[in-house]
Amino acid sequence: MERHIRIKECKPLLPRVKQLGQIKTKAQKAPLHGYLEFFAGSGLVAYGVQKYFNAIWANDICEKKAAVYSANHGTKHFHLGSILDVDGSTLPDAPLAWASFPCQDLSLAGLIAGIDGERSGLVWEWLRVMDEMKNTPSILVAENVVGLMSVDGGSQYRMLHEGLRNRGYLVGVVQLDASHWVPHSRPRVFAIAIKESIDIPAALLADGPTWAHSNAVVSAARNLEGWLWWNLPEPKARKKNLEDIVEWAAECHDDKTSARNISLIPKRHRDLVSSDSIAVAPGYKRTRNGSQVLELRFDGIAGCLRTPKGGSSRQYLVIKHSKGLATRLLTVRETARLMGAPESYKLPGSYNDGYQAMGDAVAAPVARYLARHLLSKLAVLA
């Protein structure tokens, strides 16, 4: 006999169905992973990774950078002072520790004292702090200039690699240029280490070098034990060029100063910047054959930002106006845009303070990219 169900027999189920629907729509997001940041500077890493990681402890020795960090991220978890004074046993547990350790002794523009130099050698203090922690983070990130991999045939990196291996980590290095995301040439290397006891998903590893491994990285990695080829998706083409981030209303140098700067531009570059297709060109003053010149670039991106010490460290813009060419320095807001900081990012202090904060930082979109495609996926395994 065919069975018929009366409508009233189903009514008690309706509230249950509605309740399940409410549960589904009100599902909560998983809590962010905590992370520790050393040499935190102006906080662009914290800004970049904020969708994936929450800074629970950060430190830097520079008061002016600390002012920028605190203005944007608060003071509760920030500790001003030297890493020499940090006691690892007092730090909170976290799956990730990030260190953008000083680059002065590894930069090709410096004296290259090496990874044991007075400034860059502070990376060993970072590892000392890690050793003192009750629960050492499962993931470590050490960021620096390309010289870490290229100086002396990669010997400087190999010392760091050995130090990480001796602590039970597997390590891989990727080289990422901020120009993939912002109109700013800023190649940096990221040594990403993970405890060897953790099973890494196959999708996160490649069989060999990829687009994110430069010749310097490949060369330094040769014959290293415990090396990983991290597998990262290639970024989409950048949408903005330098013209898109320029503050066109910013005041230029007076006519005399502009004329003097323009006179330093090599004729070939002066002809290019005078063409109809160029509205703005960035450049640095350099010494060539004993004479000072203002060298420009014409690929739609700014040169790598530096700290503002010395006139040659400041980046100029040559801007075409209705009356001809004029020059000026980058504005602080332009440096922030080049580093991927939002318009709301606070930059307290003087012009030099803001330039220093941005010129000595990690481009936010690069940190975000690593957090999204690698670090957050490793953190769930920690």
Summary of the structure (lengths in Angstrom):
residues: 382
radius of gyration: 25.0
end to end distance: 59.3
largest distance: 105.1
contacts: 1203
relative contact order: 0.14
helix: 36%
strand: 20%
